[in-house]
Amino acid sequence: MTAHKPPTPLTYRDAGVDIDAGDALVEALKPIAAKTTRPGVMAGLGGFGALFALSGKYRDPVLVSGTDGVGTKLLLAIALDRHDDIGIDLVAMCANDIVVQGAEPLFFLDYFASGRLDTRKAERIIAGIGRGCELAGAALVGGETAEMPGMYQDQDYDLAGFCVGVVEREKLIDGTRVAAGDHIIGLRSSGPHSNGYSLIRSVLKRQKADLGQAFGSQTLADTLLTPTRIYVKSLLALQAMVDVHAMAHITGGGLPGNVPRVIPSSLRAVVEKSAWEWSPIFSWLQEGGNIPEEEMYRTFNCGIGMVVIVAPDQATRTMEALRTQGEDPVALGFIEAGPGEFVWA
């Protein structure tokens, strides 16, 4: 009788998951996290939970949290093998969301999932997250790296971010003080930021665009992969100088979809289309995709990445304060009483 040989032993690595690579990545990321540390951080990477202590300087603190991803901009980064700045986008999408409520970002965590863990690529991605945290003033206190063969194709990966900030209750900005006559001021974007990339990729496909072609002083690829601007430090400085009634991060939905989120239902925002010129990339996308103007405005930021709403007597001071922070503010319009949440002037 023939003896059956036992099957070859299987390991987790045989199944596509490299534990040693994951452990090595954690060690490589510790110096990145160390560069972002700030008062309140109680432990480095590697624990089961990140620890952060609120200092006694807060009398009545309110924690503000936000989570987001980068969307299909990742597919462009993957196709071009350009991963150094996509982490900045991740931090920006979260930190910009919480600063509009007056919150100072305290700490950030990331979730990085891939089909196969390439530690060198992962280091580049998370180094970008670290740079984003430095720009936002947030500590990178931890995260999760998941290697999931079968869930993602070999080179594919996904990112999610989680940011927590704090604001004194009396300084919370929630839009309830917005009133008719208030001025709407815009802060310029660095491009599409991290929104509308499914439509962008459709335009690229239709045009059979060469991403290496010159586009102004850089290439089309450079333009489309320009990181989302992080407005945190400018806006925190502004809040120390001006009584801000509301702020809105202009993401998916554009100006018409985001400004109404921060004003009372009895009021509406009136924005002048002629107040600013689109960045060239938006004109290129509209022409290349034959995209209707209304679709452009509700898909992209069209050059305005953040909105600040202040009382009429604070408008000039706000513009000056933003310029001192390196911003190029735009007077977009005003708030008025009336039906409809948003109208173009």
C-alpha positions in Angstrom: 0.0 0.0 0.0 1.4 3.4 -1.0 1.9 5.9 1.7 0.5 9.4 1.1 2.9 12.2 1.6 1.6 15.0 3.9 0.8 18.3 2.1 3.6 20.9 2.1 3.2 23.1 5.2 1.7 26.5 4.5 2.7 29.8 6.1 1.1 33.2 6.2 3.7 34.4 3.7 2.7 31.6 1.3 -0.8 33.0 1.5 0.5 36.4 0.5 1.0 38.2 3.8 4.5 39.1 5.0 4.5 39.7 8.8 8.2 40.5 8.8 7.7 43.2 6.2 4.9 44.7 8.3 7.1 44.7 11.4 10.0 46.3 9.5 7.6 49.0 8.2 6.6 50.0 11.7 10.2 50.4 12.7 10.9 52.5 9.6 7.9 54.8 10.3 8.9 55.7 13.9 11.3 58.5 12.8 8.5 59.9 10.6 6.1 60.0 13.5 8.7 61.4 15.8 9.1 64.5 13.5 5.4 65.3 14.0 5.2 64.9 17.8 3.6 67.7 19.8 2.7 68.3 23.5 0.1 65.8 24.6 1.5 62.7 22.8 2.2 60.1 25.4 3.6 57.1 23.5 5.3 56.3 20.2 4.1 53.8 17.5 3.6 50.2 18.3 1.0 50.1 21.1 -2.5 48.8 20.7 -3.9 52.3 21.2 -2.4 55.8 20.8 -2.4 58.0 24.0 -2.9 61.7 24.0 -3.4 63.9 27.0 -5.3 67.2 26.8 -3.4 69.9 28.7 -4.8 72.1 31.4 -4.9 75.1 29.1 -8.4 74.1 28.0 -11.3 75.3 30.2 -14.2 73.6 28.3 -12.7 71.6 25.4 -14.8 70.1 22.6 -13.2 67.4 20.6 -13.8 67.6 16.8 -13.0 64.5 14.6 -13.0 63.8 10.9 -12.3 61.0 8.6 -11.7 60.8 4.8 -9.8 59.2 2.0 -8.1 60.3 -1.2 -10.6 58.8 -3.7 -9.6 57.7 -7.2 -6.7 60.2 -7.3 -4.9 57.1 -5.9 -5.4 55.4 -9.3 -3.5 58.1 -11.0 -0.7 58.0 -8.5 -0.5 54.2 -8.8 -0.5 54.3 -12.6 2.3 56.9 -12.6 4.2 55.2 -9.7 4.2 58.6 -7.8 3.5 58.1 -4.2 5.4 60.8 -2.3 2.7 63.4 -2.0 -0.5 61.4 -1.9 -0.3 61.3 1.9 -0.5 65.1 2.1 -3.8 64.8 0.3 -5.0 62.4 3.0 -4.1 64.6 5.9 -5.5 67.7 4.1 -8.9 66.2 3.5 -9.3 65.4 7.2 -7.6 68.4 8.8 -9.3 71.0 6.6 -12.6 69.5 7.6 -12.1 70.0 11.3 -10.4 73.4 11.2 -13.6 74.9 9.7 -15.2 74.4 13.1 -12.4 76.2 14.8 -10.6 73.1 15.9 -6.8 72.9 16.2 -5.7 69.4 14.9 -4.1 67.4 17.7 -3.4 64.0 16.2 -3.8 61.9 13.1 -4.0 58.1 12.3 -3.9 56.4 9.0 -5.2 53.2 7.5 -3.1 51.8 4.6 -4.4 48.6 2.9 -2.7 46.9 -0.1 -2.7 43.6 -2.0 1.0 43.1 -1.4 3.1 45.2 1.1 5.9 46.9 -0.7 7.8 48.5 2.2 9.7 51.0 0.1 6.5 52.3 -1.5 4.7 52.3 1.9 7.5 54.4 3.4 7.1 56.9 0.6 3.4 57.1 1.2 3.5 57.4 4.9 6.4 59.9 4.7 4.0 62.1 2.8 1.4 61.6 5.5 4.1 62.8 8.0 4.7 65.9 5.9 1.0 66.6 5.8 0.8 66.2 9.6 3.6 68.8 10.0 1.8 71.2 7.7 -1.4 70.7 9.8 0.4 70.8 13.2 -1.0 67.3 14.0 1.0 64.4 15.6 1.0 61.2 13.6 0.3 58.9 16.5 -0.4 55.6 14.8 -2.3 53.7 12.2 -2.9 50.3 10.6 -1.2 48.6 7.8 -3.2 45.8 6.2 -1.9 43.3 3.6 -5.0 41.7 1.9 -4.2 39.6 -1.1 -7.3 38.8 -3.1 -9.0 42.0 -1.8 -6.7 44.3 -3.8 -4.7 43.6 -6.9 -0.9 43.4 -6.5 0.0 47.1 -6.8 -3.3 48.6 -5.6 -3.7 50.2 -2.3 -6.2 52.4 -0.4 -5.8 55.1 2.2 -8.1 56.4 4.9 -7.3 59.0 7.5 -8.6 60.0 10.9 -8.0 63.4 12.6 -8.9 64.6 16.0 -8.8 68.3 17.1 -9.9 70.5 20.0 -11.6 73.8 20.3 -12.9 75.7 23.3 -16.7 75.5 23.4 -17.1 79.2 23.4 -14.9 79.4 20.2 -16.7 76.7 18.3 -17.6 77.8 14.8 -20.9 76.2 13.8 -22.5 78.8 11.4 -25.3 79.8 13.8 -24.0 83.4 13.9 -24.1 83.8 10.1 -26.4 86.7 9.2 -27.7 88.6 6.2 -25.0 91.0 4.9 -22.1 88.8 5.9 -19.3 88.6 3.3 -18.1 85.4 1.7 -14.3 85.2 1.1 -12.6 82.4 -0.8 -9.1 80.9 -0.4 -7.6 79.6 -3.6 -7.0 75.9 -4.2 -3.9 74.3 -5.6 -6.0 72.5 -8.2 -8.7 69.8 -8.1 -7.3 68.7 -4.7 -8.8 65.2 -4.1 -12.2 65.5 -5.7 -13.7 64.7 -9.1 -10.9 62.3 -10.2 -13.3 59.7 -11.6 -14.5 62.4 -14.0 -10.9 63.6 -14.5 -9.8 60.1 -15.5 -12.7 59.9 -17.9 -11.5 63.1 -19.6 -8.0 61.8 -19.8 -9.2 58.6 -21.4 -11.4 60.4 -23.9 -8.6 62.8 -24.9 -6.0 60.0 -24.8 -4.0 62.6 -23.0 -0.2 62.4 -22.6 0.4 63.0 -18.9 3.9 63.9 -19.6 2.9 66.8 -21.8 3.8 70.4 -20.8 1.1 72.2 -18.9 2.2 75.6 -18.0 5.5 75.4 -16.1 5.0 71.7 -15.3 3.5 68.6 -16.8 -0.1 67.5 -16.9 0.7 64.8 -14.4 2.4 67.2 -12.0 -0.7 69.5 -12.2 -3.1 66.7 -11.5 -1.1 65.2 -8.7 -0.4 68.5 -6.9 -1.4 67.9 -3.3 -4.4 69.4 -1.6 -3.7 72.6 0.2 -3.7 72.4 3.9 -5.3 75.7 5.2 -5.0 74.9 8.9 -2.3 77.3 10.0 -3.7 80.2 8.0 -7.2 79.7 9.4 -6.1 79.2 13.0 -4.1 82.4 12.8 -7.1 84.2 11.2 -9.4 83.1 14.1 -7.0 84.8 16.6 -7.4 88.1 14.7 -11.0 88.1 13.4 -14.4 87.0 14.6 -15.2 84.3 12.0 -18.9 83.4 11.6 -18.4 80.2 9.4 -16.0 78.4 7.2 -16.5 75.7 4.5 -14.1 73.3 3.0 -14.9 73.1 -0.7 -14.7 69.4 -1.6 -17.1 67.2 -3.6 -20.1 69.2 -4.4 -18.1 72.3 -5.0 -19.2 75.8 -3.8 -23.0 75.1 -4.3 -22.8 71.9 -2.3 -20.6 73.0 0.6 -21.3 76.6 1.5 -25.0 75.9 2.4 -23.8 73.4 4.9 -22.6 76.1 7.2 -25.4 78.7 7.0 -28.9 78.8 8.6 -31.7 77.5 6.4 -33.4 80.9 6.3 -30.4 82.4 4.5 -28.7 81.9 1.2 -25.2 82.4 -0.2 -24.9 84.7 -3.3 -21.6 84.1 -5.1 -20.4 86.1 -8.1 -19.0 83.9 -10.9 -16.9 86.8 -12.1 -15.1 87.2 -8.8 -12.2 84.9 -9.8 -10.8 83.1 -12.8 -10.6 79.3 -12.9 -7.2 77.7 -12.6 -6.1 76.6 -16.1 -6.6 72.9 -15.3 -10.3 73.4 -14.8 -10.7 75.1 -18.2 -8.7 72.3 -19.8 -11.0 69.6 -18.2 -14.2 71.4 -19.2 -13.1 71.7 -22.8 -11.6 68.2 -23.0 -14.7 66.6 -21.5 -17.3 69.0 -22.9 -18.5 69.2 -19.3 -21.4 71.6 -18.7 -20.6 74.6 -16.5 -23.1 73.5 -13.8 -21.5 70.1 -13.7 -18.0 71.7 -13.3 -19.2 73.8 -10.3 -20.8 70.9 -8.5 -17.9 68.5 -9.1 -14.8 70.6 -8.7 -13.7 73.4 -6.4 -12.9 75.4 -9.7 -10.0 77.2 -7.9 -11.6 78.0 -4.5 -10.7 75.4 -1.9 -11.9 77.1 1.3 -14.5 79.7 2.2 -14.6 82.1 5.2 -17.8 84.0 6.2 -17.4 87.2 8.3 -19.5 90.3 9.3 -19.3 93.2 6.8 -17.1 95.3 9.2 -14.6 92.4 9.4 -14.2 91.8 5.7 -11.2 94.1 5.0 -9.4 93.0 8.1 -10.0 89.3 7.1 -8.5 89.9 3.6 -5.5 91.6 5.1 -5.0 88.9 7.7 -5.2 86.1 5.2 -2.6 87.9 3.0 -0.2 88.0 5.9 -0.5 84.2 6.1 0.5 83.8 2.5 -3.0 83.4 1.1 -4.5 85.1 -1.9 -8.1 85.7 -0.8 -11.0 86.5 -3.1 -14.2 88.5 -2.3 -16.8 86.0 -3.6 -20.1 87.4 -2.5 -22.4 87.8 0.5 -25.2 86.3 2.5 -28.8 87.4 2.2 -32.2 86.4 3.4 -34.3 84.5 1.0 -35.3 81.1 -0.4 -32.7 78.7 -1.9 -29.4 77.8 -0.3 -27.1 79.1 -3.0 -27.4 81.4 -6.0 -25.0 82.6 -8.6 -24.8 86.4 -9.2 
